[in-house]
Amino acid sequence: MEVSINDNNVDHALRALKRKMQREGVYKDMKIHCHYEKPSEKKARKRMEALRRVKKLNRRNNSTEMTRGRSLTRSY
């Protein structure tokens, strides 16, 4: 990971580095690997993360469908 420093503005470069690290998931990995995680806890965490991803994707799809004037449920 690389951040350039312009005009000796270290504070701005530090903020940019923190943003990049958060986007990459470095903080999340550090938090997870700080302590030992049992295999059952790891499996449960991965399951919850997958569920969260699916829900987020569904929310995004629902909002785009609603903005287009369509509804996901149809009445016949």
C-alpha atoms as a printed R data frame, in Angstrom:
   type eleno elety resid chain resno       x       y       z
1  ATOM     1    CA   MET     A     1   0.000   0.000   0.000
2  ATOM     2    CA   GLU     A     2   1.419   3.355  -0.945
3  ATOM     3    CA   VAL     A     3   0.413   6.920  -0.145
4  ATOM     4    CA   SER     A     4   2.143   9.978  -1.561
5  ATOM     5    CA   ILE     A     5   2.842  13.045   0.573
6  ATOM     6    CA   ASN     A     6   2.238  16.366  -1.160
7  ATOM     7    CA   ASP     A     7   3.483  19.707   0.221
8  ATOM     8    CA   ASN     A     8   4.744  18.008   3.419
9  ATOM     9    CA   ASN     A     9   1.126  17.434   4.472
10 ATOM    10    CA   VAL     A    10   1.570  14.312   6.592
11 ATOM    11    CA   ASP     A    11  -1.880  14.567   8.206
12 ATOM    12    CA   HIS     A    12  -3.587  14.338   4.831
13 ATOM    13    CA   ALA     A    13  -1.411  11.361   3.827
14 ATOM    14    CA   LEU     A    14  -2.187   9.609   7.119
15 ATOM    15    CA   ARG     A    15  -5.927  10.045   6.587
16 ATOM    16    CA   ALA     A    16  -5.590   8.688   3.041
17 ATOM    17    CA   LEU     A    17  -3.637   5.690   4.353
18 ATOM    18    CA   LYS     A    18  -6.295   4.965   6.995
19 ATOM    19    CA   ARG     A    19  -9.035   5.146   4.351
20 ATOM    20    CA   LYS     A    20  -7.139   2.731   2.086
21 ATOM    21    CA   MET     A    21  -6.526   0.333   4.962
22 ATOM    22    CA   GLN     A    22 -10.199   0.364   5.904
23 ATOM    23    CA   ARG     A    23 -11.291  -0.271   2.314
24 ATOM    24    CA   GLU     A    24  -8.829  -3.157   2.023
25 ATOM    25    CA   GLY     A    25 -10.113  -4.680   5.256
26 ATOM    26    CA   VAL     A    26  -6.803  -4.514   7.125
27 ATOM    27    CA   TYR     A    27  -8.385  -3.286  10.352
28 ATOM    28    CA   LYS     A    28 -10.979  -6.047  10.215
29 ATOM    29    CA   ASP     A    29  -8.283  -8.701   9.725
30 ATOM    30    CA   MET     A    30  -6.216  -7.301  12.578
31 ATOM    31    CA   LYS     A    31  -9.243  -7.438  14.872
32 ATOM    32    CA   ILE     A    32 -10.043 -11.028  13.872
33 ATOM    33    CA   HIS     A    33  -6.462 -12.316  14.171
34 ATOM    34    CA   CYS     A    34  -5.755 -10.572  17.466
35 ATOM    35    CA   HIS     A    35  -7.112 -13.574  19.416
36 ATOM    36    CA   TYR     A    36  -7.564 -17.245  18.633
37 ATOM    37    CA   GLU     A    37 -10.873 -18.030  16.993
38 ATOM    38    CA   LYS     A    38 -12.338 -21.486  17.432
39 ATOM    39    CA   PRO     A    39 -13.318 -23.278  14.212
40 ATOM    40    CA   SER     A    40 -16.999 -23.225  15.208
41 ATOM    41    CA   GLU     A    41 -16.822 -19.462  15.844
42 ATOM    42    CA   LYS     A    42 -15.061 -18.951  12.524
43 ATOM    43    CA   LYS     A    43 -17.752 -20.898  10.679
44 ATOM    44    CA   ALA     A    44 -20.518 -18.930  12.421
45 ATOM    45    CA   ARG     A    45 -18.793 -15.613  11.631
46 ATOM    46    CA   LYS     A    46 -18.379 -16.521   7.972
47 ATOM    47    CA   ARG     A    47 -22.038 -17.583   7.783
48 ATOM    48    CA   MET     A    48 -23.141 -14.261   9.293
49 ATOM    49    CA   GLU     A    49 -20.899 -12.290   6.934
50 ATOM    50    CA   ALA     A    50 -22.346 -14.123   3.939
51 ATOM    51    CA   LEU     A    51 -25.879 -13.463   5.175
52 ATOM    52    CA   ARG     A    52 -25.050  -9.777   5.664
53 ATOM    53    CA   ARG     A    53 -23.651  -9.588   2.104
54 ATOM    54    CA   VAL     A    54 -26.782 -11.179   0.652
55 ATOM    55    CA   LYS     A    55 -29.078  -8.847   2.607
56 ATOM    56    CA   LYS     A    56 -27.060  -5.828   1.492
57 ATOM    57    CA   LEU     A    57 -27.215  -6.956  -2.132
58 ATOM    58    CA   ASN     A    58 -30.973  -7.506  -1.860
59 ATOM    59    CA   ARG     A    59 -31.435  -4.045  -0.329
60 ATOM    60    CA   ARG     A    60 -29.517  -2.478  -3.206
61 ATOM    61    CA   ASN     A    61 -31.522  -4.414  -5.789
62 ATOM    62    CA   ASN     A    62 -34.800  -3.513  -4.107
63 ATOM    63    CA   SER     A    63 -33.978   0.184  -4.020
64 ATOM    64    CA   THR     A    64 -33.054   0.214  -7.727
65 ATOM    65    CA   GLU     A    65 -36.220  -1.676  -8.601
66 ATOM    66    CA   MET     A    66 -38.355   0.771  -6.646
67 ATOM    67    CA   THR     A    67 -36.711   3.776  -8.299
68 ATOM    68    CA   ARG     A    68 -37.515   2.330 -11.709
69 ATOM    69    CA   GLY     A    69 -41.175   2.206 -10.795
70 ATOM    70    CA   ARG     A    70 -41.385  -1.557 -10.552
71 ATOM    71    CA   SER     A    71 -42.370  -3.671  -7.621
72 ATOM    72    CA   LEU     A    72 -40.827  -7.030  -6.789
73 ATOM    73    CA   THR     A    73 -44.166  -8.616  -5.941
74 ATOM    74    CA   ARG     A    74 -46.826  -8.950  -8.578
75 ATOM    75    CA   SER     A    75 -50.554  -9.162  -8.061
76 ATOM    76    CA   TYR     A    76 -52.574 -11.207 -10.501
